[in-house]
Amino acid sequence: MSDSDGDGTWSDESDWEFSDEVAEVLEEVAAPPPVVAVVGRPNVGKSTLVNRILGRREAVVQDIPGVTRDRVSYDANWLNRRFMVQDTGGWEPDAKGLQQLVADQALVAMRTADAIILVVDAVVGATSADEAAARMLRKSGKPVFLAANKVDTQRGESDAAALWSLGIGEPHPISAMHGRGVADLLDTVMEKLPEVSEVGGSGAGGPRRVALVGKPNVGKSSLLNRLAGDERSVVHDVAGTTVDPVDSLIELGGKTWRFVDTAGLRRKVGQASGHEFYASVRTHGAIDAAEVAIMLIDASQPLTEQDLRVLSMVIEAGRALVIAFNKWDLVDEDRRYLLDKEIDRELVQVQWAPRVNISAMTGRAVQKLVPALETSLASWDKRISTGQLNNFLKEIVAATPPPVRGGKQPKILFATQAATRPPTFVLFTSGFLEAGYRRFLERRLREQFGFDGSPVKINVRVREKRGAPKKKR
């Protein structure tokens, strides 16, 4: 039954709203899968284990000294349990920074994962870097599993037993290369893994969590000090060790905000090799632990690739966003003209983010950050009713139908908002919607409902004829 004023692009959703198919998709989209992080020092077999868990070659196996690579997350499935595997491999710091980097990697996993697998080379035995990671993980309160890798035969299991000394429980002897023991390890992990992720930005209650992010020397520490000094710092969480993150609780605009630890916020990194990875890990960790990010950009200098890279991290993580152009006291008329051009050219994908021009050094306009944060978080939390959404889309589609593909015009059968934080919409369709049309729908959604300061996700589910397999897009 069609209700589309003759354009043939809208279908009556009465048999969709409560169908098992819709309910299944909503549950899948709204409930983020749990995250298992694989951590450990270089060349212990982390990426090989990740590939073994995935059942396919995804992670880069050969660690080349000097090459840095961000953490990567992959969809995984074990005995019909969906989860994410977070690979932290692919970097090679110098010997001096190794212990710090592995401990820092464990820190990020503690914040951003629901369970952690520490991979140790059973042949080499426990090293100081392994011990540093184990010390961090013992305090995490999260399920931690010790994978004693490179145990290729039963004779090697005595090497694995020696790793009880790390104090994080029973070593699981495995061979990531050959698959030996990996199934038993995964069975044990699944027993302790929650059904739905309990970390990241999905939690509610308590002070809203803010990450200050940006490239080095952009003024993150200065801004934090300015906010804490001018508005009175309420309390600093007590750090257990020198490598613990320290989150600052700061009162701003009559509310308490939690500013989470970020790259280079309180410590300098001494090593030449691996420092980019270190900064990247910290930035990722801060974003993953936050609900909203203040992205600092040096307004006095041209926008850089590093600025855009950090911005991409925030968008990919689905966090609310405020862009703060710092060092505005150094911006003259000529620079302002050039900056406007750079914003139009480079920041086109985040036109929806509130922008505030500040100076952390002088305190100029820093008070404007609070209303910008509140706007972004309100958008991040916003929910549109299914009736409102379908009525809105019906009008849009009637005026501008989806482009024809393969001789057929796709129909949008039904739409609903599956989740908030960030707002996530699912469109059930009879055919594929081009990326350009999805961007058009996002623009119109923003025009109609706002969403200033929050990314918006649109998922398309193509519904085949009855009896045919479903396609996910």
N, C-alpha and C positions, 0 to 999 in steps of 0.2 A: 504494500500500500504506500503510495507516494504522496507527499504533501510539499510540493516545490514550485507551485505556480507555473507548471509546465516546463521548467528547465531540466527536470529529470535528475537533479543532483542531491536531493534530500529524501531520506526515507523515514517513514514512521518508526519511532524507536520503541513503541509499546512492548514489543516482544524482546527487547534488548535489555531494558533497565535491570531486570532481575534474573537474567539468564546466567547459567553456570559459567558460560564463557566470559561474560563481563566481570562477574565476581572473581573469577580466577585471575584475570588480568589486573584488576584493581588490587587484589591482595599482593600480587607479585610486585607491582609498581610501588604501592604504598609502604610495603614492609621491606626495608633495605636488608639484603642478605648479610649474615655475619661475616666478619673479616678475619682471616688467619694470616698473620705476618710471619715470613720466614727470614730470620736474622742470623748473623754470624760473620766471622771475618772472611776475607777474600779466599777463594780457592778451596773452601771446605765442601763445596758441592751444593750451594744454595739453589743456583739456577737449574742444575740438573734435577734436584728434588722437585722444584716447581714444575718443570716439564713432566716429570713422572706423575705428579699429582694431576696435572691437566690432561695427561694422556696424549699430549702433542708437543711439538717443539715450538715454544713461544719465546722463552727467556733466552737471552744471549748466554752461552755457556762459557766461552773463553774470556776470562778476565784479563784485559790488556793493561799493564801498568800505565798510569797517567790518564786513562780514559774515565770520564765521569758520566754517570747516567742516573736519572731520577728513579725514584721508586715507581714501580709499575704494578697495576692491579689487573688481575685476570678473573673472568668468570670460571668457576669450577663446579663439579658435581660429583658427589660420592654417595652411592646407594640412594639416589633420588633426593639427596640433600644438596640444595644450591648454596654456595658460599663464594666469597672472593678470596683469592690468594694474592698477597702483597709481597712482591719480590723486591728485596733491597740490595741485590747484588750489582756487580758491574763496576766497582770502583777499586782503586788501589792506592791508598795513602802511603806516605813514607812511614818508616818504622816508628819515628817519633810520635806521629799522630794516630797510629793504629788503635791503641787502647781507647783513646778519647772518641774516635769515630765509631768504633763498634759499640761503645757504651751509649753514644748519642743515638745510634740506629735503634738500639734497644729502647731508649727513651721514647722515640717517636712511635715505635710499635706499641708501647704501653699505653700511649694516648689514643691511638687510632685503630687498634685491632681489638677483637673480642677474645682471641687466643693467639698464642705466640709459639712458634717452633724455633728453638735455638739449635742450629746445626753446628756440630763440632766434629773435627777429624779425629776419629777414634785411633787411628794409627799414630798420629802425632801426639795425641793426648791434650789435656787442658793447658792452654797458654794463658798468659796474663790478660790478653784481650778477651778470651773466653770467660775468664774469671770476672773481668770488669762488667761484661754483659750479664753474667749470672747474678752479680750483686744487685744490678738495677732490677732485673726481672723478679728477684725474690720479693721485692717490695711492691710489685705491681698490683697484687690482688686479683690478677687474671690467670686463667689456666695457662701454664707454661709446660711445654713438652720438649724434652731433650732428645734430639735425633743424633745418635752416634753413627756417623756416616763412614763409609768405606769399609764396612764389615762384610766382606764378600763371602766368607766361609764361616762355619761354626767355630773354627779355631780362633777367629778374630773376636769372638764375643767376650773373651776375658779382657781385651783392650777396652771394650765398651763399659764393662763393669767398673773399671777404674774411674769412670767419669761421675760416679756417685759423689765424688769429692766436691763437685761444683755446687752441691746443696740445693738443686732444684728438682729433685725427685729421680725417678727411675730412668736410666738411659735406655732408649729404644734402639737396639742395633739394627741398622739398615744399610743397604747398598743402593743409593739413588741411581747409580749407573745401571745396575742389573735388576732393580725393582725388589730386591730381597727385603722383606720386613716392612715395606712401605704401606701395604694394605693393613697390617696390624696397627701401625702408627696411626693411620687415618681413622680406623675404627675407634681407637682410644680418643682421638681429637673430637670426633663426632659426639661421643658420649658427654663431653663437657661443653661443647659449643652451643651457645643459645640459638634458638630458632630464628630470631631477628636480631640485627645488629643493635648493640646497646651503647655505641660510642658515637662520637662526632657531633654534628649539629642537631641531631634529632632530639636530644634531651631537653626537658623543660624544667622550669623552676630555677631559683637562684639568680644572681646577677647575670645580665647578658654578657656573652663572651666575645671580646673584640681582639682581633689580631692586627698589629701594626706591621705591615709588610712593605717591601720595596728593596731596591738594590742597595749595596753597601754605601754608607756615607750620605744617605739621602736625608737623614735627620730623624730616624726612628727614636734613638735614645733621647735626643733633645726634646722631641715632642712628648715622650713619656714623662720626662722630668718636668717639663712645663706644666703638663696636666696634673701631675702629682703635687707639684710645688704650689701652683696657683689655687688648686681646688682642694688641697689637703688629702694626702694619701691616707686611706683608712687603715690598711694593714698590709703587710707582705707575708705571704705564706712562707713558713719556715722550710728551708731547703735541707734535705737529708744529707746530700753530698754536694761537692762543688759542681757536679755535672747535672744535678737536678734542675728542671725548669722552675723558674720562680714566677708565679703569676701575681700581678699587682692588682689589689682591689682599690679602686679610686672613685671618689664621690664627684660626680659631675651632674649639673642640672638637677640636683635634688635626688639623684638615683646613684646607686652603687653599680659600677661596671667592673668586670674582670678583664684585665688586659693580659692576654696569654703570651708566654715567652716566644720570641721570634728570632730570626737569623741575626747574629751579631749584636743582639740587644744589650747583653751585659758582658760578653766575653770576646776577646780577640782570638783569632785562630793563628797560631804561630807557624804551622807547617805550610810550605809552599805548595806541596802536592796534596791533592784531595780537598783543598779548602773550598773549592766551588761546590763539591758534593756536600760538604759539611753545611754550607750555607743553604743549599737546596733542601737538605733533609730538615733543617730547622724551620725553614719557611713553610715547607709542606706540613710539618707537624703543627705549627701555629695555626695554619689555615684549617686543618682537619679538626683541631680542638676548638675552633671558634665558631660563632654563628654569623658574625659580620666581620669584614676586613676593611681597615682603612689602608688604602693603597697610596703610599707616599711617592710623589714624583717631584724631582728637582725642576722647578719651573724656570730656573735661570739657565738651564742647559737643554740641548735638543733631546727629545725622547730617544731612548735607546732600545735595542733588541732585548736587553735584560729587563727593562721596564715592562715590555709587552709579554715577556715570558712569565714574569711573576703575576701579571694580570690574568694570563691564561690559566695559571694554577687556581686562582680564585674562582674563575668562571667554571672550570672543569669540576671543582669541588662542590659547586652549587651553593656557594655562600653569598649572603647579602654583601653589598659593596658600596663604599664611599671612596671617591678619589679626592685626595688632598694634594694640591699643588703647593709644595713647600718652598721656602726661600723667596717668597713673593716680594720681600723688601729689596731683592736684587734684580727685579724685573723692570726694565725700562720700556718705553713705548715701542721701540723697534722689536724688542724681544717678545712683547705681548702680541704684536702682529704675527710674528713667526710662529708663536705657540698656538694661536688660533688656527693657523693653517695645519700645523702638526696634529692638533686634536681632530680636525675634520678628516684628515687623511689616515691617521694611525689608530684613533680610538673609535672608529665608526661602529665597532661591534659592541661597545659599551656606552652608547649614547644615553641609555636609560639610567646610568649611575649618577647620583648627585655629585656635583663638583664644588669644592670649597678651596678658596685661595688663602693660604695661611703663611705665617712665619713662626716656626717653633722657637726661633731665637728671640724675637721681639714680643711674641705672644699675639701677634696680629690675627684676629678673626678665629682664634682657636675655639672660642665659645660657640661658633656656628657648627662645629662638628657634632654636637649632641643632637640638635634637631635633624641633621642629615642622617645620623645613625638611627634615630627613632623612625624616620620615614622609611629607610631601607628595611629595617626589621619588621615594620608593619606590613610592608609589601611581601616580605619573605613568608610571613605567617598567614597571608590573605587566602581566603577560600571563596570561590564563586559557586553558587548553587547550580545543580545540574539543569534545572529549568531555565535559569537566567542564561547559562552558557549555551544551551541548545537553541533558545530563541534568538540570541545574538548571532550564532553561527548560521542559522537558517537565513537571516537577512543578508549576511555577508556573502554566503554561497549563492543566493538568488541573484545578487547584483554582480558578483564576480565568481563564476563557477570554476572549479579546478580545470587545469589544462588537460586536453585530450591526450591519452597515452596509448599507443598501440591501437589506434582506431576506436578506443572506448573512453568514455568520460567517467572517471571515478565518482562514486557516490559517497558522501559522508553519511553514515547510517545513524551514528549516535556519538555523543561526546560527553565526557565527564572529567572533573578534576579529581585525579587519583590521590594526590598528596600535596602537602604544603612543605615548605622548608627544603628546597624551593618549590613554588607552585608548579605542579606537573600535571599536564593534561593528556588524556588518551583519546584519540579519535579512532573510532571503528569505521573502516571504509570498505568499499567493494573493490578498490584498486589502489595502486601506489600513488602517493601525493608527492609531486616534485618538491625538491628542497626550497626552490624559490617561492612556491605557493605556501609552504609551511612558514617561511620567513614573513610572507605577507600576512598570514593569519596571526603570527605573533605580534606584528606591528599593530594590527587592528585590535587585538586583545589589550595591548598596552594603552592604546588610545581610549578604549572604552572603560577599562577597569583600573588603569594606573600601573601598578607594579614598579614604581620608581625605586631603583636601588636593588632590585632582585632579578636574578636570572629567571627565565621562564623556559620550561622544557615541554616540548610537544612530541609525544610518542604516537606513531601511527600503527595500528594493527589492521592488516588486510584480512578480511573475512572471505574465505573461498566459498564456493557453493557447498551446500550441506553434504557432509561425508568426505569432503576433500580436506587435506591437512591444512592447518593454519600457518600463515606466514607472519613472522615478526619483522618489523622494520625499525 
